[in-house]
Amino acid sequence: MNAAAGTLWYLPGSFGIARILGPPYSLRCVLFHDVSDTESAFTKGLNGTITRKNFEQALKFLTKHYTPVSLQDVLAGFDGRALPSRPVLVTFDDGYASVSEVAAPLCSKFGVPAVVFVNAACLDNRQLALDNLICYVTNVFGLDTINAAIRAVKNCAGFEIHSLTEVFARFLPSISLQARKSFRDSLLQSVRISESDLAAEASLYLSSQQLRDLAAFDFDIGDHTYTHVNCRVLTDEFAEEIDRNRAILELVSGKKVRPFSVPYGSSADLTGDLLNHLQKSGYEAIFLAEGRANSPRTDRCRLNRVSIRAGNDAALFSEIEVLPRLRTARSLLFGAANRQPCRRNSGIEKAGQPSPPFTSRGNAGMGAELPRANSET
């Protein structure tokens, strides 16, 4: 599908052709993680690494065919201020050090503002994110060690995985926060690893100083939970995972944390309780990562992003412009996007008309109805 969609790039009027493939597309949001020419044992298997060359090519493509916007521009759009033609917001998840070392200087070179979502538990490489720990154990010791650690967790004795994908897609979303901590401890005990030494050796994440320095590159800082947890399992741990993370990031960076990115990007993790907590806490935007298009009626609490890995214009056109429309059309057709929005209008729907506050009123939004075709930019 990606290859077929990419062929549209070579046709005259490719953007016009893309517009007929699905609902209108008002705000593109793209997502990166680690920018590195090599994968390590800590990242191999996560499919979140893009090479420096491909990342720079993506920035060239974005600045040539779109208008990069900042988080503030997006928020102003929801207040009725017109956004430029084909606006695109660049974001990074997980707070890798490569964002500061590689991505930020390139973003500055091309004049691209961005948002980086950070897990404070990993700042200064004090500990490893569970995802990176799982990758390391799998790549170095094998899946048998992962399964042994799973069996050591209470009530998980009968659970067995056969691939790294299953760990993230089936196992982690099904266990409580406490079971997640037990699984982590079991992993470390089974391989007899000093986590602090391992984290220092990996040096994957931003330092406190690097986080502060990102402000000079026109980066906003966002909340991504303290330990990168599946939010669907949270019950009364919002203070531990969300409020705590925000407080640390604001203290370290000296900047107000306004957006929240749902770890793993699934709408299944944006539960009603989580949404209510984020709204009451004053978060101004919430991001998912299901690869869908943001229509003129998309809510600021369900902004979708597209993961970028391509290294040529045709593939980038497919990833950013074509496939998100097709996914959104499929969701609308089959009812998979049946979600309760947090507001009636999206501010980017029609320039010059202010929209209501960030509340849970209304029942329009992505999936509620097909937006007007003439609202697209």
C-alpha positions as CSV (number, residue, x, y, z in Angstrom):
1,M,0.0,0.0,0.0
2,N,2.8,2.4,0.9
3,A,4.6,1.7,-2.4
4,A,1.4,2.1,-4.4
5,A,0.5,5.3,-2.6
6,G,4.0,6.7,-3.3
7,T,3.5,6.4,-7.0
8,L,1.0,9.2,-6.8
9,W,3.8,11.6,-6.0
10,Y,5.0,11.3,-9.6
11,L,1.7,12.3,-11.1
12,P,0.8,15.9,-12.0
13,G,-1.4,17.5,-9.2
14,S,-0.4,14.8,-6.7
15,F,-1.8,16.8,-3.7
16,G,-5.1,17.3,-5.5
17,I,-5.3,13.6,-6.2
18,A,-4.6,12.9,-2.5
19,R,-7.5,15.1,-1.5
20,I,-10.1,12.9,-3.2
21,L,-8.9,9.7,-1.3
22,G,-10.3,10.6,2.0
23,P,-11.7,13.2,4.4
24,P,-10.1,16.7,4.5
25,Y,-6.8,17.1,6.1
26,S,-6.2,20.3,8.0
27,L,-3.2,19.8,10.3
28,R,-0.4,17.3,9.7
29,C,1.4,16.2,12.8
30,V,4.5,14.0,12.3
31,L,6.3,11.9,14.9
32,F,9.9,10.9,15.3
33,H,11.7,9.1,18.2
34,D,15.5,8.4,17.9
35,V,17.6,10.0,15.2
36,S,20.6,7.8,14.7
37,D,22.6,6.1,12.0
38,T,22.7,2.9,14.0
39,E,20.4,0.9,16.2
40,S,21.7,-0.5,19.5
41,A,20.6,-3.5,21.5
42,F,18.4,-1.0,23.4
43,T,16.5,0.2,20.3
44,K,16.6,-2.6,17.8
45,G,13.1,-3.9,17.3
46,L,11.2,-0.8,18.4
47,N,11.1,0.6,14.8
48,G,11.6,4.1,16.1
49,T,15.0,5.0,14.7
50,I,15.5,7.2,11.6
51,T,18.9,7.9,10.2
52,R,20.3,11.4,10.2
53,K,20.2,11.5,6.4
54,N,16.5,10.4,6.2
55,F,15.6,12.9,9.0
56,E,17.2,15.7,7.1
57,Q,15.5,14.6,3.9
58,A,12.2,14.7,5.8
59,L,12.8,18.2,7.0
60,K,13.6,19.3,3.5
61,F,10.4,17.7,2.2
62,L,8.3,19.3,5.0
63,T,9.7,22.8,4.5
64,K,9.3,22.6,0.7
65,H,5.8,21.3,0.6
66,Y,4.3,22.3,4.0
67,T,4.5,25.2,6.5
68,P,6.0,24.1,9.8
69,V,4.1,25.5,12.8
70,S,4.8,25.6,16.5
71,L,2.6,24.3,19.3
72,Q,1.6,27.9,20.0
73,D,0.5,28.3,16.4
74,V,-1.7,25.2,16.7
75,L,-3.2,26.3,20.0
76,A,-3.9,29.7,18.4
77,G,-5.6,27.9,15.6
78,F,-8.0,26.4,18.0
79,D,-8.8,29.9,19.2
80,G,-9.8,31.0,15.7
81,R,-6.5,32.3,14.3
82,A,-5.9,31.2,10.8
83,L,-3.1,28.7,10.2
84,P,-0.9,28.9,7.1
85,S,-1.3,26.7,4.1
86,R,-0.6,23.0,4.8
87,P,0.5,23.4,8.4
88,V,2.7,20.7,9.9
89,L,3.7,20.2,13.5
90,V,6.9,18.2,14.2
91,T,7.0,16.1,17.4
92,F,9.4,13.7,19.2
93,D,8.5,11.1,21.8
94,D,10.5,9.5,24.6
95,G,13.1,12.1,25.1
96,Y,16.1,10.5,23.3
97,A,19.4,12.4,23.6
98,S,19.6,12.4,19.8
99,V,16.8,15.0,19.7
100,S,19.2,17.5,21.3
101,E,22.4,16.2,19.6
102,V,21.2,15.7,16.1
103,A,17.5,16.7,15.5
104,A,17.4,20.1,17.1
105,P,20.4,21.6,15.2
106,L,18.8,20.4,12.0
107,C,15.4,21.7,12.9
108,S,17.1,25.1,13.7
109,K,18.9,25.0,10.3
110,F,15.6,24.5,8.4
111,G,13.6,26.8,10.7
112,V,11.3,24.1,12.1
113,P,9.9,24.4,15.6
114,A,9.0,21.2,17.4
115,V,7.6,19.5,20.6
116,V,9.5,16.9,22.5
117,F,7.6,14.6,24.9
118,V,9.7,13.4,27.8
119,N,9.6,10.7,30.5
120,A,11.3,12.3,33.5
121,A,12.3,9.0,35.1
122,C,14.9,8.6,32.3
123,L,16.3,12.1,32.5
124,D,20.1,12.1,33.0
125,N,20.1,8.4,32.2
126,R,19.2,7.4,35.7
127,Q,17.2,4.4,34.5
128,L,16.1,2.7,31.3
129,A,12.6,3.0,29.9
130,L,11.0,-0.4,30.2
131,D,10.7,-0.6,26.4
132,N,14.5,-0.2,26.0
133,L,15.2,-2.7,28.7
134,I,12.9,-5.2,27.1
135,C,14.7,-4.7,23.8
136,Y,18.1,-5.1,25.4
137,V,17.1,-8.3,27.2
138,T,15.5,-9.7,24.0
139,N,18.4,-8.8,21.7
140,V,21.1,-10.0,24.2
141,F,19.5,-12.9,26.1
142,G,16.5,-14.0,23.9
143,L,12.8,-14.3,24.3
144,D,13.1,-17.2,26.8
145,T,14.4,-14.8,29.3
146,I,11.5,-12.4,28.7
147,N,9.0,-15.3,29.2
148,A,10.8,-16.4,32.4
149,A,10.4,-12.8,33.7
150,I,6.7,-12.8,32.8
151,R,6.1,-16.1,34.6
152,A,7.6,-14.6,37.7
153,V,4.9,-11.9,37.8
154,K,1.9,-12.7,39.9
155,N,-1.1,-13.9,37.9
156,C,1.0,-14.0,34.7
157,A,2.3,-17.6,34.9
158,G,0.2,-18.8,31.9
159,F,1.2,-15.9,29.6
160,E,3.7,-16.6,26.9
161,I,4.9,-14.3,24.1
162,H,6.6,-15.4,20.8
163,S,7.9,-12.1,19.5
164,L,9.0,-8.7,20.7
165,T,5.8,-7.2,19.1
166,E,3.6,-9.3,21.4
167,V,5.3,-7.9,24.5
168,F,4.1,-4.4,23.6
169,A,0.9,-5.3,21.9
170,R,-0.5,-8.0,24.2
171,F,1.4,-8.3,27.4
172,L,2.1,-4.8,28.7
173,P,-1.3,-3.3,27.9
174,S,-2.9,-6.2,29.9
175,I,-1.1,-5.8,33.3
176,S,-1.5,-3.3,36.1
177,L,1.1,-0.7,36.9
178,Q,2.2,-2.7,39.9
179,A,2.6,-5.8,37.7
180,R,4.6,-3.8,35.3
181,K,7.0,-2.8,38.1
182,S,7.2,-6.5,39.1
183,F,8.0,-7.5,35.5
184,R,10.7,-4.9,35.4
185,D,12.3,-6.1,38.6
186,S,12.0,-9.7,37.4
187,L,13.8,-8.8,34.1
188,L,16.7,-7.1,36.0
189,Q,17.0,-10.0,38.4
190,S,17.0,-12.7,35.7
191,V,19.9,-11.2,33.8
192,R,21.7,-9.9,37.0
193,I,22.0,-6.4,35.6
194,S,22.8,-3.2,37.5
195,E,20.3,-0.9,35.9
196,S,22.1,2.3,36.8
197,D,25.3,1.0,35.1
198,L,23.3,-0.2,32.1
199,A,21.5,3.1,31.7
200,A,24.7,5.0,31.9
201,E,26.3,2.8,29.4
202,A,23.4,3.2,27.0
203,S,23.2,7.0,27.4
204,L,20.0,7.0,25.4
205,Y,18.2,10.0,27.0
206,L,18.3,13.7,27.4
207,S,20.3,15.2,30.2
208,S,18.7,18.0,32.3
209,Q,21.0,20.5,30.6
210,Q,20.0,19.3,27.2
211,L,16.3,19.6,28.1
212,R,16.9,23.2,29.1
213,D,18.9,23.9,26.0
214,L,16.1,22.7,23.7
215,A,14.3,26.0,24.5
216,A,16.9,27.8,22.4
217,F,15.9,25.6,19.4
218,D,12.2,26.7,19.7
219,F,11.2,23.4,21.2
220,D,8.2,23.0,23.5
221,I,8.4,20.4,26.3
222,G,5.5,17.9,26.7
223,D,4.4,15.3,29.3
224,H,4.7,11.6,28.3
225,T,4.1,10.1,31.7
226,Y,6.9,9.5,34.2
227,T,7.7,5.9,33.2
228,H,6.1,5.5,29.7
229,V,3.2,3.4,30.9
230,N,0.1,2.2,29.1
231,C,-2.4,4.7,30.4
232,R,-5.4,2.3,30.1
233,V,-4.1,0.5,33.2
234,L,-3.9,3.6,35.4
235,T,-6.6,3.9,38.1
236,D,-5.6,6.2,40.9
237,E,-1.9,6.6,39.7
238,F,-2.4,9.8,37.7
239,A,-0.6,11.9,40.3
240,E,2.4,9.4,40.2
241,E,2.7,9.1,36.5
242,I,1.3,12.4,35.1
243,D,1.4,15.2,37.7
244,R,4.8,14.1,39.0
245,N,6.2,14.0,35.4
246,R,4.9,17.5,34.6
247,A,6.2,19.0,37.8
248,I,9.7,17.6,37.2
249,L,9.8,18.7,33.6
250,E,8.7,22.2,34.4
251,L,11.2,22.5,37.3
252,V,14.1,21.2,35.1
253,S,13.3,23.0,31.9
254,G,11.9,26.2,33.3
255,K,9.1,26.1,30.8
256,K,5.4,25.5,31.2
257,V,4.3,22.0,30.1
258,R,1.1,22.4,28.0
259,P,0.7,19.3,25.8
260,F,0.4,15.6,26.7
261,S,1.4,12.7,24.5
262,V,-0.3,9.3,25.1
263,P,2.5,6.6,25.4
264,Y,2.2,4.1,22.5
265,G,-0.2,6.5,20.8
266,S,-3.4,4.4,21.0
267,S,-6.8,5.9,21.6
268,A,-7.5,2.9,23.8
269,D,-5.1,4.4,26.3
270,L,-6.9,7.8,26.3
271,T,-9.6,6.6,28.8
272,G,-12.4,8.8,30.0
273,D,-10.7,9.1,33.4
274,L,-7.4,10.1,31.9
275,L,-9.1,12.6,29.6
276,N,-10.9,14.1,32.6
277,H,-7.7,14.3,34.6
278,L,-5.8,16.0,31.8
279,Q,-8.6,18.5,31.2
280,K,-8.9,19.4,34.9
281,S,-5.1,19.7,35.0
282,G,-5.1,22.3,32.3
283,Y,-3.4,20.5,29.4
284,E,-4.0,22.4,26.2
285,A,-3.5,19.6,23.7
286,I,-3.4,15.8,23.7
287,F,-1.6,13.8,21.1
288,L,-2.2,10.2,19.8
289,A,-0.2,8.4,17.1
290,E,-2.6,6.2,15.1
291,G,-1.4,7.6,11.8
292,R,-4.7,9.3,10.9
293,A,-5.5,12.6,9.3
294,N,-6.6,15.6,11.5
295,S,-9.7,17.0,9.9
296,P,-11.1,20.5,10.4
297,R,-13.2,19.1,13.2
298,T,-10.5,17.2,15.0
299,D,-10.5,18.0,18.7
300,R,-7.4,19.4,20.4
301,C,-7.6,16.5,22.8
302,R,-7.2,13.9,20.0
303,L,-4.6,15.2,17.7
304,N,-3.3,12.4,15.6
305,R,0.3,12.0,14.4
306,V,2.0,10.0,11.7
307,S,5.3,8.2,12.4
308,I,7.9,9.0,9.8
309,R,10.7,6.7,8.7
310,A,11.0,7.2,4.9
311,G,14.0,8.6,3.2
312,N,12.6,9.8,-0.2
313,D,10.0,12.2,-1.4
314,A,7.6,9.6,-2.8
315,A,7.5,7.6,0.4
316,L,7.2,10.7,2.5
317,F,4.3,11.8,0.5
318,S,2.7,8.4,1.0
319,E,3.3,8.5,4.8
320,I,2.2,12.0,5.4
321,E,-0.4,12.7,2.8
322,V,-2.0,9.5,1.4
323,L,-2.1,6.8,4.0
324,P,-3.5,8.9,6.9
325,R,-6.5,9.8,4.7
326,L,-7.1,6.2,3.8
327,R,-6.9,5.1,7.5
328,T,-9.3,7.9,8.5
329,A,-11.7,7.0,5.7
330,R,-11.6,3.3,6.8
331,S,-12.2,4.3,10.4
332,L,-15.2,6.5,9.4
333,L,-16.6,3.8,7.1
334,F,-16.3,0.9,9.7
335,G,-17.0,3.0,12.8
336,A,-13.6,2.4,14.3
337,A,-13.2,6.1,15.2
338,N,-16.3,6.2,17.4
339,R,-14.9,8.4,20.1
340,Q,-16.3,11.0,22.4
341,P,-14.6,14.4,21.6
342,C,-13.6,17.0,24.1
343,R,-15.0,20.0,22.2
344,R,-17.4,20.8,19.4
345,N,-15.2,22.7,17.0
346,S,-11.5,22.6,16.4
347,G,-10.5,26.2,15.9
348,I,-8.8,25.1,12.7
349,E,-12.2,24.5,11.2
350,K,-12.8,28.1,10.1
351,A,-10.3,30.9,10.5
352,G,-11.6,33.9,12.4
353,Q,-14.2,32.1,14.5
354,P,-13.2,31.4,18.1
355,S,-14.0,28.0,19.4
356,P,-15.3,27.0,22.8
357,P,-13.0,26.2,25.8
358,F,-11.2,22.9,26.2
359,T,-14.2,21.0,27.7
360,S,-16.0,17.7,27.1
361,R,-19.1,19.3,25.7
362,G,-20.4,18.4,22.2
363,N,-20.5,15.3,20.1
364,A,-18.7,16.3,16.9
365,G,-15.1,15.5,16.1
366,M,-13.1,13.0,14.1
367,G,-15.4,10.1,13.3
368,A,-18.6,12.0,14.2
369,E,-19.3,13.2,10.7
370,L,-17.6,13.9,7.4
371,P,-16.2,17.4,7.6
372,R,-16.8,20.0,4.9
373,A,-14.5,19.4,1.9
374,N,-13.8,23.1,1.4
375,S,-12.1,23.5,4.8
376,E,-8.9,21.7,3.9
377,T,-5.6,23.4,3.6
